[in-house]
Amino acid sequence: MITKTKLKEQIDSFPEQFSIDDLVERLILVEKIEKGKIQSENDEILSESEFDKEMNKWFE
Protein backbone atom coordinates (compact mmCIF):
# COMPACT_ATOMS: atom_id res chain seq x y z
CA MET A 1 0.00 0.00 0.00
CA ILE A 2 1.24 3.49 -0.80
CA THR A 3 1.16 6.38 1.64
CA LYS A 4 0.00 9.93 0.97
CA THR A 5 3.57 11.07 1.49
CA LYS A 6 4.86 8.71 -1.21
CA LEU A 7 2.04 9.78 -3.51
CA LYS A 8 2.89 13.46 -3.01
CA GLU A 9 6.60 12.75 -3.62
CA GLN A 10 5.79 11.03 -6.89
CA ILE A 11 3.46 13.78 -8.07
CA ASP A 12 6.06 16.42 -7.18
CA SER A 13 8.69 14.58 -9.22
CA PHE A 14 6.60 14.82 -12.41
CA PRO A 15 6.76 17.74 -14.83
CA GLU A 16 3.99 20.33 -14.79
CA GLN A 17 1.99 18.37 -17.36
CA PHE A 18 1.80 14.59 -17.44
CA SER A 19 -0.65 11.87 -18.31
CA ILE A 20 -2.66 9.95 -15.76
CA ASP A 21 -1.32 6.76 -17.36
CA ASP A 22 2.26 7.83 -16.56
CA LEU A 23 1.30 8.53 -12.95
CA VAL A 24 -0.54 5.22 -12.56
CA GLU A 25 2.43 3.30 -14.00
CA ARG A 26 4.81 5.06 -11.60
CA LEU A 27 2.55 4.40 -8.60
CA ILE A 28 2.24 0.72 -9.49
CA LEU A 29 6.04 0.50 -9.72
CA VAL A 30 6.51 2.28 -6.37
CA GLU A 31 3.95 0.00 -4.72
CA LYS A 32 5.68 -3.13 -6.08
CA ILE A 33 9.05 -1.89 -4.85
CA GLU A 34 7.63 -1.18 -1.39
CA LYS A 35 6.00 -4.62 -1.31
CA GLY A 36 9.31 -6.23 -2.29
CA LYS A 37 11.15 -4.36 0.46
CA ILE A 38 8.65 -5.57 3.05
CA GLN A 39 8.86 -9.16 1.79
CA SER A 40 12.64 -8.99 1.93
CA GLU A 41 12.60 -7.62 5.49
CA ASN A 42 10.26 -10.48 6.50
CA ASP A 43 12.47 -13.12 4.81
CA GLU A 44 9.67 -13.89 2.37
CA ILE A 45 12.10 -14.50 -0.46
CA LEU A 46 13.16 -17.42 -2.63
CA SER A 47 16.70 -18.69 -2.69
CA GLU A 48 18.39 -18.77 -6.08
CA SER A 49 17.92 -22.54 -6.37
CA GLU A 50 14.21 -22.25 -5.45
CA PHE A 51 13.85 -19.51 -8.03
CA ASP A 52 15.51 -21.69 -10.69
CA LYS A 53 13.10 -24.53 -9.92
CA GLU A 54 10.11 -22.19 -10.25
CA MET A 55 11.42 -20.76 -13.52
CA ASN A 56 11.88 -24.27 -14.94
CA LYS A 57 8.24 -25.03 -14.15
CA TRP A 58 7.16 -22.04 -16.23
CA PHE A 59 8.94 -23.37 -19.31
CA GLU A 60 7.75 -26.98 -19.10
N, CA, C and O atoms as a printed pandas DataFrame, in Angstrom:
     atom_number atom_name residue_name chain_id  residue_number  x_coord  y_coord  z_coord
0              1         N          MET        A               1    0.846   -1.172    0.000
1              2        CA          MET        A               1    0.000    0.000    0.000
2              3         C          MET        A               1    0.892    1.237    0.000
3              4         O          MET        A               1    1.955    1.247    0.621
4              5         N          ILE        A               2    0.457    2.259   -0.690
5              6        CA          ILE        A               2    1.244    3.489   -0.804
6              7         C          ILE        A               2    0.685    4.546    0.162
7              8         O          ILE        A               2   -0.521    4.627    0.395
8              9         N          THR        A               3    1.586    5.336    0.703
9             10        CA          THR        A               3    1.161    6.384    1.641
10            11         C          THR        A               3    0.915    7.695    0.895
11            12         O          THR        A               3    1.345    7.867   -0.245
12            13         N          LYS        A               4    0.222    8.603    1.555
13            14        CA          LYS        A               4   -0.004    9.926    0.974
14            15         C          LYS        A               4    1.325   10.632    0.718
15            16         O          LYS        A               4    1.492   11.329   -0.282
16            17         N          THR        A               5    2.256   10.438    1.635
17            18        CA          THR        A               5    3.566   11.068    1.486
18            19         C          THR        A               5    4.260   10.592    0.226
19            20         O          THR        A               5    4.803   11.395   -0.533
20            21         N          LYS        A               6    4.245    9.264    0.000
21            22        CA          LYS        A               6    4.856    8.707   -1.212
22            23         C          LYS        A               6    4.137    9.217   -2.458
23            24         O          LYS        A               6    4.774    9.537   -3.461
24            25         N          LEU        A               7    2.819    9.290   -2.388
25            26        CA          LEU        A               7    2.040    9.781   -3.514
26            27         C          LEU        A               7    2.431   11.228   -3.833
27            28         O          LEU        A               7    2.650   11.576   -4.993
28            29         N          LYS        A               8    2.517   12.061   -2.801
29            30        CA          LYS        A               8    2.891   13.460   -3.007
30            31         C          LYS        A               8    4.300   13.566   -3.583
31            32         O          LYS        A               8    4.545   14.391   -4.464
32            33         N          GLU        A               9    5.229   12.740   -3.095
33            34        CA          GLU        A               9    6.600   12.754   -3.617
34            35         C          GLU        A               9    6.611   12.425   -5.101
35            36         O          GLU        A               9    7.315   13.064   -5.884
36            37         N          GLN        A              10    5.831   11.428   -5.479
37            38        CA          GLN        A              10    5.790   11.030   -6.885
38            39         C          GLN        A              10    5.172   12.121   -7.752
39            40         O          GLN        A              10    5.683   12.418   -8.832
40            41         N          ILE        A              11    4.101   12.706   -7.300
41            42        CA          ILE        A              11    3.459   13.775   -8.068
42            43         C          ILE        A              11    4.414   14.963   -8.213
43            44         O          ILE        A              11    4.511   15.564   -9.283
44            45         N          ASP        A              12    5.115   15.293   -7.130
45            46        CA          ASP        A              12    6.057   16.419   -7.177
46            47         C          ASP        A              12    7.226   16.153   -8.123
47            48         O          ASP        A              12    7.818   17.095   -8.650
48            49         N          SER        A              13    7.562   14.893   -8.344
49            50        CA          SER        A              13    8.688   14.576   -9.218
50            51         C          SER        A              13    8.325   14.647  -10.706
51            52         O          SER        A              13    9.212   14.614  -11.559
52            53         N          PHE        A              14    7.047   14.744  -11.018
53            54        CA          PHE        A              14    6.602   14.818  -12.406
54            55         C          PHE        A              14    6.709   16.250  -12.923
55            56         O          PHE        A              14    6.714   17.203  -12.143
56            57         N          PRO        A              15    6.796   16.392  -14.255
57            58        CA          PRO        A              15    6.759   17.744  -14.831
58            59         C          PRO        A              15    5.377   18.372  -14.628
59            60         O          PRO        A              15    4.456   17.714  -14.143
60            61         N          GLU        A              16    5.242   19.612  -14.992
61            62        CA          GLU        A              16    3.988   20.330  -14.787
62            63         C          GLU        A              16    2.810   19.643  -15.469
63            64         O          GLU        A              16    1.705   19.610  -14.927
64            65         N          GLN        A              17    3.047   19.099  -16.654
65            66        CA          GLN        A              17    1.988   18.373  -17.359
66            67         C          GLN        A              17    2.424   16.932  -17.564
67            68         O          GLN        A              17    3.550   16.661  -17.981
68            69         N          PHE        A              18    1.517   16.013  -17.265
69            70        CA          PHE        A              18    1.803   14.591  -17.441
70            71         C          PHE        A              18    0.486   13.859  -17.607
71            72         O          PHE        A              18   -0.582   14.378  -17.283
72            73         N          SER        A              19    0.583   12.650  -18.115
73            74        CA          SER        A              19   -0.646   11.872  -18.312
74            75         C          SER        A              19   -0.964   11.069  -17.055
75            76         O          SER        A              19   -0.076   10.726  -16.274
76            77         N          ILE        A              20   -2.220   10.786  -16.884
77            78        CA          ILE        A              20   -2.661    9.952  -15.758
78            79         C          ILE        A              20   -2.043    8.560  -15.893
79            80         O          ILE        A              20   -1.683    7.933  -14.897
80            81         N          ASP        A              21   -1.923    8.082  -17.137
81            82        CA          ASP        A              21   -1.317    6.763  -17.361
82            83         C          ASP        A              21    0.108    6.717  -16.831
83            84         O          ASP        A              21    0.504    5.729  -16.212
84            85         N          ASP        A              22    0.892    7.781  -17.066
85            86        CA          ASP        A              22    2.263    7.827  -16.556
86            87         C          ASP        A              22    2.278    7.779  -15.033
87            88         O          ASP        A              22    3.099    7.084  -14.435
88            89         N          LEU        A              23    1.371    8.518  -14.412
89            90        CA          LEU        A              23    1.300    8.534  -12.952
90            91         C          LEU        A              23    0.911    7.162  -12.405
91            92         O          LEU        A              23    1.509    6.681  -11.443
92            93         N          VAL        A              24   -0.081    6.539  -13.015
93            94        CA          VAL        A              24   -0.536    5.221  -12.556
94            95         C          VAL        A              24    0.597    4.201  -12.690
95            96         O          VAL        A              24    0.822    3.400  -11.782
96            97         N          GLU        A              25    1.306    4.228  -13.814
97            98        CA          GLU        A              25    2.432    3.302  -14.001
98            99         C          GLU        A              25    3.483    3.506  -12.922
99           100         O          GLU        A              25    4.002    2.538  -12.366
100          101         N          ARG        A              26    3.799    4.763  -12.622
101          102        CA          ARG        A              26    4.806    5.057  -11.603
102          103         C          ARG        A              26    4.344    4.583  -10.234
103          104         O          ARG        A              26    5.133    4.017   -9.477
104          105         N          LEU        A              27    3.068    4.808   -9.903
105          106        CA          LEU        A              27    2.548    4.404   -8.598
106          107         C          LEU        A              27    2.529    2.889   -8.460
107          108         O          LEU        A              27    2.804    2.362   -7.382
108          109         N          ILE        A              28    2.210    2.189   -9.535
109          110        CA          ILE        A              28    2.242    0.723   -9.494
110          111         C          ILE        A              28    3.662    0.249   -9.234
111          112         O          ILE        A              28    3.882   -0.651   -8.423
112          113         N          LEU        A              29    4.635    0.856   -9.924
113          114        CA          LEU        A              29    6.036    0.496   -9.722
114          115         C          LEU        A              29    6.469    0.753   -8.282
115          116         O          LEU        A              29    7.092   -0.107   -7.659
116          117         N          VAL        A              30    6.144    1.926   -7.753
117          118        CA          VAL        A              30    6.515    2.276   -6.370
118          119         C          VAL        A              30    5.888    1.291   -5.390
119          120         O          VAL        A              30    6.541    0.855   -4.441
120          121         N          GLU        A              31    4.619    0.938   -5.618
121          122        CA          GLU        A              31    3.946   -0.005   -4.724
122          123         C          GLU        A              31    4.621   -1.375   -4.768
123          124         O          GLU        A              31    4.791   -2.014   -3.730
124          125         N          LYS        A              32    5.006   -1.827   -5.957
125          126        CA          LYS        A              32    5.678   -3.125   -6.081
126          127         C          LYS        A              32    7.039   -3.110   -5.394
127          128         O          LYS        A              32    7.429   -4.088   -4.756
128          129         N          ILE        A              33    7.757   -2.003   -5.525
129          130        CA          ILE        A              33    9.055   -1.886   -4.854
130          131         C          ILE        A              33    8.875   -1.924   -3.345
131          132         O          ILE        A              33    9.615   -2.616   -2.647
132          133         N          GLU        A              34    7.899   -1.186   -2.839
133          134        CA          GLU        A              34    7.633   -1.183   -1.393
134          135         C          GLU        A              34    7.249   -2.584   -0.908
135          136         O          GLU        A              34    7.710   -3.031    0.142
136          137         N          LYS        A              35    6.408   -3.268   -1.674
137          138        CA          LYS        A              35    6.003   -4.624   -1.310
138          139         C          LYS        A              35    7.216   -5.553   -1.279
139          140         O          LYS        A              35    7.344   -6.383   -0.379
140          141         N          GLY        A              36    8.098   -5.410   -2.256
141          142        CA          GLY        A              36    9.310   -6.226   -2.293
142          143         C          GLY        A              36   10.217   -5.963   -1.108
143          144         O          GLY        A              36   10.802   -6.893   -0.553
144          145         N          LYS        A              37   10.340   -4.701   -0.712
145          146        CA          LYS        A              37   11.151   -4.365    0.463
146          147         C          LYS        A              37   10.596   -5.027    1.714
147          148         O          LYS        A              37   11.347   -5.584    2.514
148          149         N          ILE        A              38    9.284   -4.964    1.879
149          150        CA          ILE        A              38    8.646   -5.569    3.054
150          151         C          ILE        A              38    8.840   -7.081    3.044
151          152         O          ILE        A              38    9.149   -7.672    4.079
152          153         N          GLN        A              39    8.663   -7.711    1.886
153          154        CA          GLN        A              39    8.858   -9.156    1.786
154          155         C          GLN        A              39   10.297   -9.522    2.116
155          156         O          GLN        A              39   10.546  -10.520    2.792
156          157         N          SER        A              40   11.235   -8.729    1.648
157          158        CA          SER        A              40   12.643   -8.987    1.928
158          159         C          SER        A              40   12.937   -8.861    3.422
159          160         O          SER        A              40   13.642   -9.693    3.993
160          161         N          GLU        A              41   12.398   -7.826    4.046
161          162        CA          GLU        A              41   12.603   -7.625    5.485
162          163         C          GLU        A              41   12.005   -8.762    6.304
163          164         O          GLU        A              41   12.504   -9.075    7.385
164          165         N          ASN        A              42   10.930   -9.389    5.794
165          166        CA          ASN        A              42   10.260  -10.477    6.500
166          167         C          ASN        A              42   10.764  -11.853    6.061
167          168         O          ASN        A              42   10.151  -12.874    6.373
168          169         N          ASP        A              43   11.884  -11.870    5.335
169          170        CA          ASP        A              43   12.467  -13.120    4.811
170          171         C          ASP        A              43   11.473  -13.915    3.978
171          172         O          ASP        A              43   11.490  -15.146    3.996
172          173         N          GLU        A              44   10.620  -13.232    3.258
173          174        CA          GLU        A              44    9.669  -13.892    2.372
174          175         C          GLU        A              44   10.233  -13.903    0.953
175          176         O          GLU        A              44    9.617  -13.397    0.015
176          177         N          ILE        A              45   11.422  -14.495    0.822
177          178        CA          ILE        A              45   12.105  -14.498   -0.459
178          179         C          ILE        A              45   12.466  -15.918   -0.851
179          180         O          ILE        A              45   12.509  -16.813   -0.008
180          181         N          LEU        A              46   12.727  -16.120   -2.137
181          182        CA          LEU        A              46   13.155  -17.419   -2.632
182          183         C          LEU        A              46   14.673  -17.428   -2.755
183          184         O          LEU        A              46   15.281  -16.426   -3.129
184          185         N          SER        A              47   15.272  -18.559   -2.441
185          186        CA          SER        A              47   16.701  -18.694   -2.695
186          187         C          SER        A              47   16.892  -18.809   -4.204
187          188         O          SER        A              47   15.928  -19.002   -4.945
188          189         N          GLU        A              48   18.123  -18.692   -4.649
189          190        CA          GLU        A              48   18.386  -18.769   -6.084
190          191         C          GLU        A              48   17.996  -20.136   -6.645
191          192         O          GLU        A              48   17.456  -20.223   -7.748
192          193         N          SER        A              49   18.268  -21.205   -5.885
193          194        CA          SER        A              49   17.916  -22.544   -6.368
194          195         C          SER        A              49   16.392  -22.727   -6.416
195          196         O          SER        A              49   15.874  -23.355   -7.339
196          197         N          GLU        A              50   15.675  -22.182   -5.428
197          198        CA          GLU        A              50   14.212  -22.247   -5.452
198          199         C          GLU        A              50   13.652  -21.461   -6.631
199          200         O          GLU        A              50   12.689  -21.879   -7.275
200          201         N          PHE        A              51   14.265  -20.332   -6.898
201          202        CA          PHE        A              51   13.851  -19.515   -8.028
202          203         C          PHE        A              51   14.062  -20.260   -9.345
203          204         O          PHE        A              51   13.200  -20.242  -10.223
204          205         N          ASP        A              52   15.227  -20.919   -9.474
205          206        CA          ASP        A              52   15.511  -21.688  -10.688
206          207         C          ASP        A              52   14.483  -22.787  -10.898
207          208         O          ASP        A              52   14.033  -23.012  -12.022
208          209         N          LYS        A              53   14.108  -23.473   -9.823
209          210        CA          LYS        A              53   13.098  -24.528   -9.924
210          211         C          LYS        A              53   11.766  -23.965  -10.396
211          212         O          LYS        A              53   11.108  -24.559  -11.250
212          213         N          GLU        A              54   11.362  -22.818   -9.843
213          214        CA          GLU        A              54   10.111  -22.185  -10.245
214          215         C          GLU        A              54   10.156  -21.759  -11.712
215          216         O          GLU        A              54    9.190  -21.952  -12.451
216          217         N          MET        A              55   11.273  -21.185  -12.122
217          218        CA          MET        A              55   11.421  -20.758  -13.517
218          219         C          MET        A              55   11.331  -21.956  -14.465
219          220         O          MET        A              55   10.713  -21.863  -15.525
220          221         N          ASN        A              56   11.939  -23.066  -14.091
221          222        CA          ASN        A              56   11.883  -24.267  -14.943
222          223         C          ASN        A              56   10.460  -24.760  -15.103
223          224         O          ASN        A              56   10.097  -25.256  -16.170
224          225         N          LYS        A              57    9.647  -24.634  -14.067
225          226        CA          LYS        A              57    8.238  -25.034  -14.153
226          227         C          LYS        A              57    7.493  -24.205  -15.188
227          228         O          LYS        A              57    6.614  -24.715  -15.884
228          229         N          TRP        A              58    7.845  -22.922  -15.290
229          230        CA          TRP        A              58    7.157  -22.041  -16.228
230          231         C          TRP        A              58    7.386  -22.460  -17.666
231          232         O          TRP        A              58    6.522  -22.270  -18.521
232          233         N          PHE        A              59    8.570  -23.039  -17.934
233          234        CA          PHE        A              59    8.937  -23.366  -19.312
234          235         C          PHE        A              59    8.695  -24.828  -19.668
235          236         O          PHE        A              59    9.101  -25.269  -20.743
236          237         N          GLU        A              60    8.052  -25.579  -18.804
237          238        CA          GLU        A              60    7.753  -26.984  -19.103
238          239         C          GLU        A              60    6.544  -27.096  -19.987
239          240         O          GLU        A              60    6.141  -28.202  -20.345
